[in-house]
Amino acid sequence: MRLFAVMTLLASLPTANTVVAVDRIRVATFNTSLYSDQAGGLIQRLQRGDASARKIAAVIQHQRPDLLLLNEFDYDAEGRAADLFQKCYLGKAQFGQKPITYKYRYFAPVNTGVPSGFDLNGDGKTEGGNDAFGFGNHPGQYGMLVLSKFPIDKRVVRTFQKFLWKDMPQARIPLHADGSPWYSEAAWNAFRLSSKSHWDIPVATPMGTLHFLASHPTPPVFDGPEDRNGKRNADEIRFWGEYVWNRGNDWIVDDLGLRGGLMDDARFVIAGDLNADYADGDGIRGAITELLENPRMLRMLTPRSEGAAQASEATGGANLKHRGSPRHDTGDFGPRVGNLRLDYVLPSLGWQVVGNGVFWPKSGEPGHDWLDATDHRMVWVDLRGD
């Protein structure tokens, strides 16, 4: 009965006749670094007037996506930070750009900063960000915000904030050197897979319903030989592959108790800072490649920029040993780590890609001086119905 109700609600989503006709839609992801170590700190930043937020808004105004995921945007239950960002930043011209308005948005609680009650990092304590369900100094730090020009029916959004890691078949269990489990039995039985959350957000675009699959897996670093963050990152990414390839996955249960993955005929876009480079970095090799090669994913040219190539050469350091094309990089992490491709917008079959890219202007080009607001770059894809 619950699945039937969801299908009925999906059918009731606004159709293309209720929105302005367009010949393409632009979908984007952007890790904004709009967070604070203090609860409510982002609200205070935005109220005071924040130089980085102005630059982030300028990028959005310049690129003008129709559907946008913002990673690392602190969550607050009343949406005050989202209100301020729209009114005082997106809604006002930044550095000569035209204001932009998003009528629809979605945000929800995430696991970062939520106390687990267990010693997750093995330091003998059960407090602090490292012992939260997702690393964070307060609940909601490094949250997610979706902005849309098209209607979102929040009644049928599926969230997987509380899905347990242990319930994923063949979960990559972190182990001590002697082969014993890193986490205690009680901790493992309560451990959530998502370091933030996984969201399936149906959006009524002029070309039909688009399931916007948003997440922000943990970085695969800041751990030890047990590789607990690397394994979690890989399984957070694998979750989407299992979710869209709906074959015997009744083990997937959302926060309302609905089982199973995405319907076979649904069109989707997976978006977010997935913290995994297919060729370089510290992630588990093959984790992101497995998702890119999922049978339901559309094959397309990799988003790129000449600014990324220029930055890689200028920074040097680890970049000199990287195997991946520097034009594909989406973030600048300094000479020790180098630049990496971590941010993705991945459409499903059923879409036609008519353009894509990474907003990374070369030195001297318009917008280059906005790039220091965050260590990530916006990735965008223009889509038409196939």
C-alpha positions in Angstrom: 0.0 0.0 0.0 2.8 2.4 0.8 4.5 1.9 -2.6 1.2 2.4 -4.3 0.7 5.7 -2.4 4.1 6.9 -3.5 3.4 6.1 -7.1 0.1 7.9 -6.9 1.7 11.0 -5.5 4.4 10.9 -8.1 1.7 10.9 -10.8 0.2 14.0 -9.2 3.3 16.0 -9.4 2.9 19.2 -11.6 3.5 18.5 -15.2 5.3 20.4 -17.9 2.1 22.3 -18.6 2.4 24.0 -15.3 5.9 25.5 -15.7 7.5 27.7 -18.3 8.5 25.7 -21.4 12.3 25.5 -21.9 14.4 23.6 -24.4 17.0 22.5 -21.8 17.6 22.4 -18.0 20.8 23.0 -16.2 21.6 20.8 -13.2 24.5 21.6 -11.0 26.4 20.7 -7.8 28.5 23.1 -5.7 30.4 22.6 -2.5 30.1 26.1 -1.0 32.1 25.8 2.3 29.3 27.9 3.9 29.5 26.4 7.4 30.5 27.4 10.9 32.0 25.5 13.8 29.3 27.0 16.0 25.6 26.2 15.9 23.9 29.1 14.2 27.2 30.5 13.1 26.3 30.5 9.4 23.2 32.5 10.1 25.4 35.1 11.9 27.9 35.1 9.0 25.2 35.8 6.5 23.5 38.5 8.7 26.8 40.4 9.0 27.6 40.3 5.3 29.9 37.6 4.2 32.5 38.1 1.4 32.7 34.4 0.6 28.9 34.0 0.4 28.9 37.0 -2.1 31.4 35.1 -4.3 29.5 31.8 -4.1 26.3 33.7 -5.1 28.1 35.4 -8.0 29.1 31.9 -9.4 25.5 30.8 -9.1 24.2 34.0 -10.7 26.8 33.6 -13.5 26.0 30.0 -14.2 22.3 30.2 -13.5 21.4 26.5 -12.9 17.8 25.5 -12.8 18.4 22.8 -10.2 21.3 23.0 -7.8 22.7 21.0 -4.9 24.7 23.0 -2.4 27.0 20.8 -0.2 28.5 22.2 3.0 25.6 24.6 3.7 24.8 24.4 7.4 21.3 23.1 8.3 19.0 24.9 10.6 15.4 23.7 11.1 13.8 27.0 10.4 15.7 27.6 7.1 17.0 30.9 8.3 20.3 30.5 6.6 18.6 29.5 3.3 16.3 32.5 3.6 19.2 34.9 4.1 21.2 33.4 1.3 18.3 33.9 -1.1 17.3 37.3 0.0 20.6 39.0 0.7 23.0 37.2 -1.7 21.3 35.4 -4.6 18.6 38.1 -4.7 21.0 40.9 -5.1 23.4 41.6 -7.9 26.9 40.3 -7.0 30.0 41.7 -8.8 27.9 42.8 -11.8 25.9 39.5 -12.1 22.1 39.4 -12.4 20.1 38.3 -9.3 18.5 34.9 -9.4 15.5 33.5 -7.5 14.8 29.9 -6.6 11.1 29.5 -5.7 11.5 26.0 -4.4 14.0 24.4 -2.1 14.6 21.4 0.0 16.6 20.8 3.2 16.4 18.3 6.0 18.4 17.0 9.0 21.8 15.3 8.4 24.0 13.1 10.4 26.9 15.4 10.9 27.4 16.5 14.5 24.6 14.1 15.8 26.1 12.3 18.8 26.3 8.5 18.4 26.9 7.7 22.1 29.8 5.5 21.0 33.6 5.7 20.8 33.8 5.6 17.0 37.4 6.8 16.5 39.0 4.6 19.2 40.3 7.3 21.5 38.5 6.0 24.6 35.9 8.9 24.6 32.3 9.1 23.4 32.1 12.8 22.6 33.0 15.4 20.0 32.8 15.5 16.2 34.7 12.2 15.6 32.1 10.3 17.6 29.1 11.8 15.9 27.2 9.8 13.2 28.9 12.1 10.7 31.9 14.3 11.6 30.7 17.7 12.8 31.0 20.1 15.7 27.2 20.6 15.9 24.2 18.9 14.4 23.7 20.1 10.8 27.2 21.3 10.2 28.2 20.6 6.5 24.6 20.1 5.6 22.9 20.1 2.2 20.5 22.5 0.5 18.7 22.0 -2.8 17.5 25.0 -4.8 15.1 24.6 -7.7 13.2 26.7 -10.2 10.8 23.8 -10.6 8.3 22.4 -8.1 9.4 19.8 -5.5 6.7 17.6 -4.0 8.1 17.2 -0.5 5.4 14.5 0.3 7.3 12.0 -1.8 10.9 12.9 -1.1 12.7 9.8 0.3 15.5 10.3 2.8 18.0 7.7 4.1 19.6 9.5 7.0 19.1 6.7 9.4 19.8 3.7 7.1 22.2 1.4 8.9 25.5 0.5 7.3 25.2 -3.1 8.6 22.1 -3.6 6.5 23.9 -3.1 3.2 24.9 -6.5 1.8 28.6 -7.0 1.6 29.2 -3.9 3.7 32.9 -3.0 3.9 33.4 -3.6 7.6 36.4 -1.7 9.1 38.8 -4.1 10.8 41.8 -3.9 13.2 45.1 -5.3 12.0 44.3 -8.6 13.8 41.1 -9.0 11.8 38.7 -8.0 14.6 36.0 -5.4 14.0 37.0 -1.8 14.5 33.6 -0.9 15.9 32.0 -2.6 19.0 29.0 -4.7 18.3 26.7 -2.1 19.8 28.2 0.7 17.8 28.0 -1.3 14.5 24.4 -2.1 15.1 23.6 1.6 15.4 26.0 3.0 12.8 24.4 4.9 10.0 25.7 4.6 6.5 25.3 8.2 5.4 27.8 10.7 6.9 25.2 13.4 6.0 22.2 11.8 4.2 21.0 10.4 0.9 18.0 12.2 -0.6 15.8 11.2 -3.5 14.0 14.4 -4.5 11.4 14.3 -7.3 11.4 17.5 -9.2 8.7 18.4 -11.8 10.8 19.8 -14.7 9.3 20.9 -18.0 10.6 17.6 -19.4 9.0 15.4 -16.8 9.9 14.2 -13.3 13.6 14.2 -12.5 14.7 12.3 -9.4 17.5 14.4 -7.9 19.7 12.0 -5.9 21.8 14.2 -3.6 24.5 13.2 -1.1 27.9 14.1 0.3 29.9 11.0 1.3 32.6 11.3 3.9 36.2 12.1 2.8 38.2 8.8 2.6 40.9 10.2 4.9 41.4 11.2 8.6 41.5 7.6 9.8 44.2 4.9 10.0 45.0 1.4 8.6 41.5 0.3 9.3 40.3 2.7 6.5 37.0 3.3 8.2 36.3 6.5 6.3 37.6 5.1 3.0 35.3 2.1 3.3 32.3 4.2 4.4 32.9 6.6 1.4 32.9 3.7 -1.0 29.7 2.2 0.4 28.0 5.6 0.5 28.7 5.9 -3.2 27.7 2.2 -3.8 24.3 3.0 -2.2 23.3 5.0 -5.2 24.4 2.3 -7.6 22.3 -0.2 -5.8 19.4 2.2 -5.4 19.0 2.9 -9.2 19.8 -0.7 -10.3 16.6 -2.0 -8.7 17.3 -5.7 -8.5 16.6 -7.6 -5.3 17.3 -4.6 -3.1 14.5 -4.8 -0.6 17.2 -4.3 2.0 17.0 -0.5 1.1 14.7 1.1 3.6 14.0 4.8 3.8 13.4 6.9 6.9 9.6 6.3 6.6 10.0 2.5 6.3 9.4 2.2 2.5 11.5 -0.5 1.0 13.2 -0.9 -2.4 15.0 1.4 -4.8 14.1 3.6 -7.7 11.6 2.5 -10.3 13.1 1.2 -13.5 11.4 3.8 -15.7 12.4 6.8 -13.5 14.9 9.3 -14.8 17.4 10.7 -12.4 20.5 12.7 -11.8 23.0 11.8 -9.1 24.8 14.9 -7.8 27.2 15.9 -5.0 30.6 16.1 -3.7 31.3 12.4 -3.7 34.8 12.7 -2.4 36.2 10.2 -4.8 38.5 10.6 -7.8 38.5 7.8 -10.3 42.3 8.0 -10.8 43.9 9.8 -7.9 43.5 10.7 -4.2 42.9 8.4 -1.3 39.6 6.7 -2.0 39.1 3.0 -2.7 39.9 2.4 -6.3 36.9 1.4 -8.3 34.2 2.9 -6.0 33.4 5.8 -8.2 34.1 3.9 -11.5 31.5 1.3 -10.5 28.9 4.1 -10.3 30.0 5.7 -13.5 29.6 2.4 -15.3 26.3 1.5 -13.8 24.0 0.1 -16.5 21.5 2.9 -15.9 24.0 5.8 -16.2 24.2 7.9 -19.4 27.7 7.9 -20.9 28.9 11.4 -21.6 32.0 13.5 -22.0 33.5 14.4 -18.6 32.9 18.0 -17.5 36.1 20.0 -17.8 37.8 23.4 -17.7 41.0 25.0 -18.9 41.2 26.8 -15.6 41.7 23.5 -13.8 44.6 22.6 -16.1 46.2 25.9 -15.6 45.8 25.7 -11.8 47.3 22.2 -11.7 50.4 23.3 -13.5 50.7 26.4 -11.3 50.3 24.5 -8.0 52.6 21.6 -9.0 53.3 19.3 -6.0 51.2 16.2 -6.0 49.6 17.2 -9.3 52.8 16.2 -11.1 52.2 12.6 -10.1 48.5 12.5 -10.8 47.2 10.1 -13.5 43.9 11.7 -14.3 43.4 14.6 -16.7 43.8 17.9 -14.8 41.0 19.4 -17.0 38.6 17.2 -15.2 39.5 18.4 -11.7 36.8 20.0 -9.6 38.7 21.1 -6.5 42.0 22.7 -5.5 43.4 21.1 -2.3 47.0 22.5 -2.3 50.3 21.1 -3.3 50.4 18.2 -0.8 47.0 16.7 -2.0 46.8 18.2 -5.4 43.7 19.0 -7.5 41.1 16.2 -7.8 37.8 15.4 -9.5 35.4 15.0 -6.5 32.2 16.7 -7.6 29.7 15.0 -10.0 26.5 15.5 -11.9 25.6 12.2 -13.4 22.4 11.8 -15.5 20.6 8.6 -16.2 19.6 7.1 -19.5 16.6 9.0 -20.8 18.3 12.3 -20.9 20.4 13.9 -23.6 23.4 16.0 -22.6 23.7 19.1 -24.6 26.5 20.7 -22.6 28.5 20.5 -19.4 31.5 22.0 -17.7 33.3 23.0 -14.5 33.2 26.7 -13.5 36.9 27.3 -13.2 38.0 30.4 -15.1 41.7 30.8 -16.0 43.8 33.5 -14.3 42.6 36.9 -15.6 39.2 35.7 -16.9 36.0 37.0 -15.4 35.1 35.1 -12.2 38.6 33.9 -11.4 38.7 36.1 -8.3 35.6 34.4 -6.9 37.3 31.0 -6.7 38.9 31.5 -3.3 35.5 31.4 -1.6 35.7 27.6 -1.5 38.1 24.8 -2.5 35.5 23.3 -4.8 34.2 24.4 -8.2 30.6 24.2 -9.5 30.0 21.3 -12.0 27.0 21.7 -14.3 25.2 19.6 -17.0 22.6 20.9 -19.5 19.9 18.3 -20.2 17.1 17.7 -22.7 14.6 14.9 -22.6 15.7 12.0 -24.8 
